[in-house]
Amino acid sequence: MEGSVEGLQGQLKAAKRNVFLLSTVQALLGAAPPLTFALGGLATYQMLGEDKSLATAPLTGFNVGVALGAVAVAIASRFLGRQAGFMLGALMGAVGAGVAAVALFRSDFWLFAIGLMMIGVSGGFTQKIRFAAADVSPSFYKPKAISWILAAGIVSAILGPQLAIWFKDLFEPVGFAGAFVALIPLSLVAILILAALRLPEAGVRTAEDAPVRPLREIVLTQRFITGMVCGIGSYALMTFMMTGAPLAMVIGCGFSTELATLGIQWHVLAMFAPSFFTGMLITRLGTEKVVAAGLVILMACAVVAHMGIELWNFWGALVLLGVGWNFGFIGSTAIVASSYRPHEADKVQGFHDIILFGTVALSSFSSGKVFTAWGWEAMNLVIWPVTILCLALIFLLMRRTAATKAA
């Protein structure tokens, strides 16, 4: 008994060390998405002629890159190991930032889209960090591990938009290029930190493990479907609204780029700040209730956005959007993580993330189209059907869980 307790304490200590290092990497690499979303649409808008409907297309390239990265990280982890895979992803981010900066100097729309896609691929690798933290942690520490990884986004929320504000005019008259150049040293520092990891490989089977189930069997379970749909709903709505908000503020309402960027900063802070206690809420209340709370907060975001187009409406809606995403996505990730066994992790996570970020890519592309065609008000209406569907699935899962416990 004493030996097992000591062994568990050793596992927890090792997990906390890895989570700390992974959180630091997450904080550095996580600065790229808020910077990209704060400036990407505006930079593209300036490149385009009369037809501005493709202003968010390079941001769609970013999200397509995330989806591709979700597949690439599984392949890289299998052949190179997870540690080397993460290092490769960070390097891809540095190269992509350089390509994006060159594209801005050349005013090259398609090269800019490629650069953002490469940054997105790096983001796909970074998304795997939350699963890596969960996989190397004892079962009781998994929700907290996921929460701490996402809590590192508080640093990203400050760092990314501030880099955008500080360096966007560094190479005037070429706007925004300096901000992307500033991402390069962050990626290089992340590579050095990743080199210090002692990360056990995922998916290693032991003699005591149950047989590996077919992927089809796992992904058709009610628990996996509910977790994936609610995760997709939370993430896609967040991306849809966040992508369109800077355009609505600057182009639609005449606010400055700085105010729009600060709005994104408050949004990203709201995305990650609750992570300090989201894990505790999951432990006390259960994942389903936390996800349901997140969906209700997303509805509140729509209400505030519907009320007007003053600065406080945009900032208030973006803050609620961030908090709703946090509860919805962390809870959904925990539900998905509980639907498979450790040695089934890679294939299930790869399937989950390619569907997730493929849908997110479509949401960012449609954001520019919907804003150009129908405006900000129409964008807010999209929140309602998605959140209602997700709430229905969560309530069905809660009923089944309660019935199982009663039996």
C-alpha positions as CSV (number, residue, x, y, z in Angstrom):
1,M,0.0,0.0,0.0
2,E,2.8,2.4,1.0
3,G,4.6,1.6,-2.2
4,S,1.6,2.3,-4.3
5,V,1.1,5.7,-2.6
6,E,4.7,6.6,-3.2
7,G,4.4,5.6,-6.8
8,L,1.3,7.7,-7.2
9,Q,3.1,10.7,-5.6
10,G,6.0,10.2,-8.0
11,Q,3.6,10.1,-11.0
12,L,2.0,13.3,-9.8
13,K,5.3,15.1,-9.3
14,A,6.4,14.1,-12.8
15,A,3.1,15.2,-14.2
16,K,3.2,18.6,-12.5
17,R,6.7,19.2,-13.9
18,N,5.6,18.3,-17.5
19,V,2.5,20.4,-17.1
20,F,4.5,23.4,-16.0
21,L,6.9,23.1,-19.0
22,L,4.0,22.5,-21.4
23,S,2.1,25.4,-20.0
24,T,5.1,27.7,-20.6
25,V,5.3,26.5,-24.2
26,Q,1.5,27.0,-24.6
27,A,1.9,30.6,-23.3
28,L,4.5,31.4,-25.9
29,L,3.1,29.6,-29.0
30,G,-0.5,30.5,-27.9
31,A,0.4,34.2,-28.6
32,A,0.2,33.5,-32.4
33,P,-3.6,33.0,-32.7
34,P,-4.8,36.2,-31.0
35,L,-2.2,38.3,-32.9
36,T,-3.2,36.6,-36.2
37,F,-7.0,37.1,-35.6
38,A,-6.5,40.7,-34.5
39,L,-4.5,41.7,-37.6
40,G,-5.1,39.0,-40.2
41,G,-8.5,40.2,-41.5
42,L,-7.5,43.9,-41.4
43,A,-4.2,43.2,-43.2
44,T,-6.1,41.2,-45.9
45,Y,-8.8,43.9,-46.2
46,Q,-6.1,46.4,-47.2
47,M,-4.7,44.0,-49.9
48,L,-8.1,43.4,-51.6
49,G,-9.8,45.5,-54.3
50,E,-13.5,46.3,-54.4
51,D,-14.6,42.8,-53.4
52,K,-13.8,42.5,-49.7
53,S,-15.7,39.2,-49.1
54,L,-12.4,37.3,-49.0
55,A,-11.0,39.4,-46.1
56,T,-11.1,36.4,-43.7
57,A,-9.9,33.9,-46.3
58,P,-6.3,33.9,-45.0
59,L,-7.7,33.3,-41.5
60,T,-9.5,30.4,-42.9
61,G,-6.1,29.3,-44.2
62,F,-5.0,29.5,-40.6
63,N,-7.8,27.2,-39.4
64,V,-7.2,24.8,-42.3
65,G,-3.6,24.7,-41.1
66,V,-4.8,23.8,-37.6
67,A,-6.8,21.0,-39.0
68,L,-3.9,19.7,-41.0
69,G,-1.6,20.1,-38.0
70,A,-3.9,17.9,-36.0
71,V,-3.2,15.1,-38.4
72,A,0.5,16.0,-38.9
73,V,1.2,16.0,-35.1
74,A,-0.2,12.4,-34.8
75,I,2.1,11.3,-37.7
76,A,5.1,13.2,-36.3
77,S,4.5,11.8,-32.8
78,R,4.4,8.2,-34.2
79,F,7.6,8.4,-36.1
80,L,9.6,11.1,-34.2
81,G,8.0,10.9,-30.7
82,R,5.8,13.5,-29.1
83,Q,8.6,15.7,-27.9
84,A,10.3,16.0,-31.3
85,G,6.9,16.5,-32.9
86,F,6.1,19.5,-30.7
87,M,9.5,21.0,-31.5
88,L,8.8,20.5,-35.3
89,G,5.4,22.3,-34.8
90,A,7.1,25.3,-33.1
91,L,9.6,25.5,-35.9
92,M,6.8,25.5,-38.4
93,G,5.3,28.5,-36.5
94,A,8.5,30.5,-36.9
95,V,8.8,29.8,-40.6
96,G,5.1,30.7,-41.2
97,A,5.5,34.0,-39.3
98,G,8.4,34.8,-41.6
99,V,6.4,33.9,-44.7
100,A,3.5,36.1,-43.6
101,A,5.8,39.1,-43.0
102,V,7.4,38.7,-46.5
103,A,3.9,38.5,-48.0
104,L,2.9,41.8,-46.4
105,F,6.0,43.4,-47.8
106,R,5.0,42.1,-51.3
107,S,1.3,42.7,-50.8
108,D,0.8,39.1,-51.9
109,F,-2.6,37.8,-50.9
110,W,-2.0,34.1,-51.6
111,L,1.5,34.1,-50.0
112,F,-0.1,35.7,-46.9
113,A,-2.7,32.9,-46.8
114,I,0.1,30.3,-47.0
115,G,2.0,32.0,-44.2
116,L,-1.1,32.0,-42.0
117,M,-1.8,28.4,-42.9
118,M,1.7,27.4,-41.7
119,I,1.2,29.3,-38.5
120,G,-2.1,27.3,-38.2
121,V,-0.3,24.0,-38.7
122,S,1.9,25.0,-35.8
123,G,-1.3,25.8,-33.9
124,G,-2.5,22.2,-34.6
125,F,0.6,20.9,-32.9
126,T,0.0,23.2,-30.0
127,Q,-3.6,22.0,-29.6
128,K,-2.2,18.6,-28.9
129,I,-0.5,19.9,-25.7
130,R,-3.7,19.8,-23.7
131,F,-4.1,16.1,-24.6
132,A,-0.5,15.4,-23.8
133,A,-0.9,17.0,-20.4
134,A,-3.9,14.9,-19.7
135,D,-2.3,11.7,-21.0
136,V,0.7,11.9,-18.6
137,S,-1.4,12.8,-15.6
138,P,-3.1,10.5,-13.1
139,S,-6.8,10.3,-13.7
140,F,-7.8,12.6,-10.8
141,Y,-5.4,15.3,-12.1
142,K,-6.5,15.3,-15.7
143,P,-9.1,18.1,-15.5
144,K,-6.6,20.3,-13.6
145,A,-3.8,19.5,-16.1
146,I,-6.1,20.6,-19.0
147,S,-7.1,23.7,-17.1
148,W,-3.5,24.7,-16.3
149,I,-2.5,24.3,-20.0
150,L,-5.3,26.5,-21.0
151,A,-4.7,28.9,-18.1
152,A,-1.3,29.6,-19.8
153,G,-3.4,31.4,-22.4
154,I,-3.7,34.3,-20.0
155,V,-0.1,35.1,-20.9
156,S,-0.9,34.6,-24.6
157,A,-3.9,36.8,-24.3
158,I,-1.7,39.7,-23.1
159,L,1.4,38.9,-25.2
160,G,-0.2,38.3,-28.6
161,P,-2.3,41.5,-28.8
162,Q,0.5,43.6,-27.2
163,L,2.9,42.4,-29.9
164,A,0.3,43.4,-32.5
165,I,0.1,46.9,-31.0
166,W,3.8,47.4,-30.4
167,F,5.2,46.0,-33.6
168,K,2.5,46.4,-36.3
169,D,4.1,49.7,-37.5
170,L,7.7,48.6,-37.1
171,F,8.3,48.5,-40.8
172,E,6.2,51.4,-41.9
173,P,4.9,52.1,-44.5
174,V,4.4,48.3,-44.6
175,G,1.7,47.7,-42.0
176,F,1.4,44.7,-39.7
177,A,4.6,42.9,-40.9
178,G,6.6,43.7,-37.7
179,A,4.0,42.0,-35.5
180,F,4.4,38.7,-37.4
181,V,8.2,39.0,-37.3
182,A,7.9,39.3,-33.5
183,L,6.4,35.8,-33.4
184,I,9.6,34.2,-34.6
185,P,11.7,34.5,-31.3
186,L,8.7,33.2,-29.3
187,S,8.7,30.0,-31.4
188,L,12.5,29.5,-31.0
189,V,12.3,29.9,-27.2
190,A,9.5,27.4,-27.1
191,I,11.8,24.9,-28.9
192,L,14.4,25.3,-26.2
193,I,11.9,24.6,-23.5
194,L,10.5,21.6,-25.2
195,A,14.0,20.1,-25.3
196,A,13.9,20.0,-21.5
197,L,10.7,17.8,-21.4
198,R,10.8,14.3,-20.1
199,L,7.6,13.2,-21.8
200,P,6.5,9.5,-21.8
201,E,5.1,8.3,-25.1
202,A,1.4,8.0,-25.4
203,G,-0.4,4.9,-26.6
204,V,2.0,2.4,-25.1
205,R,0.1,-0.8,-24.2
206,T,0.8,-3.1,-21.3
207,A,-0.3,-6.7,-20.7
208,E,-3.1,-5.5,-18.5
209,D,-4.7,-3.2,-21.0
210,A,-8.0,-4.1,-22.6
211,P,-7.9,-4.8,-26.4
212,V,-7.9,-1.7,-28.6
213,R,-11.4,-1.0,-29.8
214,P,-12.0,0.0,-33.5
215,L,-12.2,3.7,-34.0
216,R,-15.8,3.4,-35.2
217,E,-16.9,1.8,-32.0
218,I,-15.4,4.6,-29.9
219,V,-16.6,7.6,-31.9
220,L,-20.2,6.3,-32.0
221,T,-20.6,6.3,-28.3
222,Q,-22.9,8.9,-26.8
223,R,-20.2,10.3,-24.6
224,F,-17.7,10.9,-27.5
225,I,-20.4,12.3,-29.8
226,T,-21.6,14.7,-27.1
227,G,-18.1,15.9,-26.2
228,M,-17.1,16.4,-29.8
229,V,-20.3,18.2,-30.9
230,C,-20.2,20.5,-27.9
231,G,-16.5,21.2,-28.4
232,I,-17.1,21.9,-32.1
233,G,-20.0,24.1,-31.3
234,S,-18.1,26.1,-28.6
235,Y,-15.0,26.5,-30.7
236,A,-16.7,27.2,-34.1
237,L,-18.9,29.9,-32.6
238,M,-16.0,31.5,-30.8
239,T,-14.0,31.6,-34.0
240,F,-16.9,32.8,-36.1
241,M,-17.6,35.7,-33.8
242,M,-13.9,36.5,-33.0
243,T,-13.0,36.6,-36.7
244,G,-15.8,39.0,-37.7
245,A,-15.5,41.3,-34.6
246,P,-12.4,43.3,-35.7
247,L,-14.0,43.9,-39.2
248,A,-17.3,44.9,-37.6
249,M,-15.6,47.3,-35.2
250,V,-13.1,48.9,-37.6
251,I,-14.8,48.7,-41.0
252,G,-18.4,48.6,-39.9
253,C,-18.4,51.1,-36.9
254,G,-15.3,53.2,-37.4
255,F,-13.4,52.2,-34.2
256,S,-9.6,52.3,-34.3
257,T,-7.4,49.2,-34.9
258,E,-6.1,49.6,-31.4
259,L,-9.6,49.4,-29.8
260,A,-10.4,46.4,-31.9
261,T,-7.1,44.7,-30.9
262,L,-7.8,45.5,-27.2
263,G,-11.2,43.9,-27.6
264,I,-9.5,40.8,-28.9
265,Q,-7.1,41.0,-25.9
266,W,-10.0,41.1,-23.4
267,H,-11.7,38.3,-25.3
268,V,-8.6,36.0,-25.1
269,L,-8.1,36.9,-21.5
270,A,-11.7,35.8,-20.9
271,M,-11.0,32.6,-22.8
272,F,-8.2,31.5,-20.5
273,A,-8.5,33.3,-17.1
274,P,-11.4,31.1,-15.9
275,S,-9.1,28.0,-16.4
276,F,-7.7,28.6,-12.9
277,F,-11.0,27.3,-11.4
278,T,-12.6,25.5,-14.3
279,G,-10.9,22.2,-13.3
280,M,-12.2,22.7,-9.8
281,L,-15.7,23.3,-11.0
282,I,-15.6,20.2,-13.2
283,T,-14.4,18.2,-10.2
284,R,-17.2,19.5,-8.0
285,L,-20.1,19.9,-10.4
286,G,-19.3,17.5,-13.2
287,T,-18.2,18.1,-16.8
288,E,-21.8,18.1,-18.2
289,K,-22.9,21.0,-15.9
290,V,-19.8,23.1,-16.7
291,V,-20.4,22.6,-20.4
292,A,-24.1,23.6,-20.0
293,A,-23.0,26.7,-18.2
294,G,-20.6,27.6,-21.0
295,L,-23.4,27.3,-23.6
296,V,-25.7,29.5,-21.6
297,I,-22.9,32.1,-21.4
298,L,-22.5,32.0,-25.2
299,M,-26.3,32.8,-25.4
300,A,-25.6,35.8,-23.1
301,C,-22.9,36.9,-25.6
302,A,-25.6,37.0,-28.3
303,V,-27.9,39.0,-26.1
304,V,-25.3,41.7,-25.4
305,A,-24.2,41.8,-29.1
306,H,-27.9,42.2,-30.1
307,M,-28.3,45.2,-27.8
308,G,-26.2,47.6,-29.9
309,I,-23.0,48.5,-31.6
310,E,-21.3,50.7,-29.0
311,L,-17.8,49.8,-27.8
312,W,-19.1,48.2,-24.6
313,N,-21.4,45.9,-26.7
314,F,-18.5,44.6,-28.7
315,W,-16.1,44.2,-25.7
316,G,-18.8,42.8,-23.4
317,A,-19.9,40.3,-26.1
318,L,-16.3,39.3,-26.7
319,V,-15.6,38.7,-23.0
320,L,-18.8,36.6,-22.6
321,L,-17.7,34.7,-25.8
322,G,-14.4,33.9,-24.2
323,V,-15.8,32.7,-20.9
324,G,-18.4,30.6,-22.6
325,W,-15.8,29.0,-24.8
326,N,-13.6,28.2,-21.8
327,F,-16.4,26.3,-19.9
328,G,-17.7,24.7,-23.1
329,F,-14.4,23.7,-24.6
330,I,-12.5,22.5,-21.4
331,G,-15.6,20.6,-20.3
332,S,-16.0,19.0,-23.8
333,T,-12.3,18.1,-23.9
334,A,-12.7,16.4,-20.6
335,I,-15.7,14.4,-21.8
336,V,-13.9,13.3,-25.0
337,A,-10.8,12.4,-22.9
338,S,-12.9,10.1,-20.8
339,S,-14.4,8.3,-23.8
340,Y,-11.2,6.4,-24.7
341,R,-8.4,4.3,-23.1
342,P,-4.8,5.6,-23.0
343,H,-3.6,3.2,-25.7
344,E,-6.4,4.4,-28.0
345,A,-5.5,8.1,-27.6
346,D,-3.6,9.0,-30.8
347,K,-6.2,7.7,-33.3
348,V,-9.2,9.1,-31.3
349,Q,-7.5,12.5,-30.8
350,G,-6.5,12.8,-34.4
351,F,-10.0,12.0,-35.6
352,H,-11.5,14.5,-33.1
353,D,-9.2,17.3,-34.0
354,I,-9.4,17.0,-37.8
355,I,-13.2,17.2,-37.5
356,L,-13.0,20.0,-34.9
357,F,-10.6,22.3,-36.8
358,G,-12.0,21.5,-40.2
359,T,-15.4,22.8,-38.9
360,V,-13.6,25.8,-37.3
361,A,-12.0,26.6,-40.7
362,L,-15.4,26.7,-42.3
363,S,-16.7,29.0,-39.5
364,S,-13.9,31.5,-40.1
365,F,-14.4,31.5,-43.8
366,S,-18.2,32.0,-43.5
367,S,-17.6,34.8,-41.0
368,G,-16.3,37.2,-43.6
369,K,-19.0,36.1,-46.1
370,V,-21.8,36.6,-43.6
371,F,-20.5,39.9,-42.4
372,T,-20.0,41.3,-45.9
373,A,-23.5,40.1,-47.0
374,W,-25.7,40.7,-44.0
375,G,-23.6,42.4,-41.3
376,W,-22.8,41.9,-37.6
377,E,-26.4,41.5,-36.5
378,A,-26.9,38.4,-38.7
379,M,-23.7,36.9,-37.3
380,N,-25.1,37.0,-33.8
381,L,-28.2,35.0,-34.8
382,V,-26.0,32.0,-35.6
383,I,-25.3,31.5,-31.9
384,W,-28.8,30.4,-31.0
385,P,-29.4,27.2,-33.0
386,V,-25.9,25.9,-32.3
387,T,-26.1,26.4,-28.5
388,I,-29.6,24.9,-28.3
389,L,-28.5,21.8,-30.1
390,C,-25.5,21.4,-27.8
391,L,-27.6,21.9,-24.7
392,A,-30.0,19.2,-25.8
393,L,-27.1,16.7,-26.2
394,I,-25.7,17.6,-22.8
395,F,-29.0,17.1,-21.1
396,L,-29.5,13.7,-22.8
397,L,-26.0,12.7,-21.6
398,M,-26.7,13.9,-18.0
399,R,-29.9,11.8,-18.0
400,R,-28.1,8.7,-19.2
401,T,-25.3,9.2,-16.6
402,A,-27.9,9.7,-13.8
403,A,-29.7,6.5,-14.9
404,T,-26.5,4.5,-15.0
405,K,-25.6,5.6,-11.5
406,A,-29.1,4.8,-10.2
407,A,-28.9,1.3,-11.7
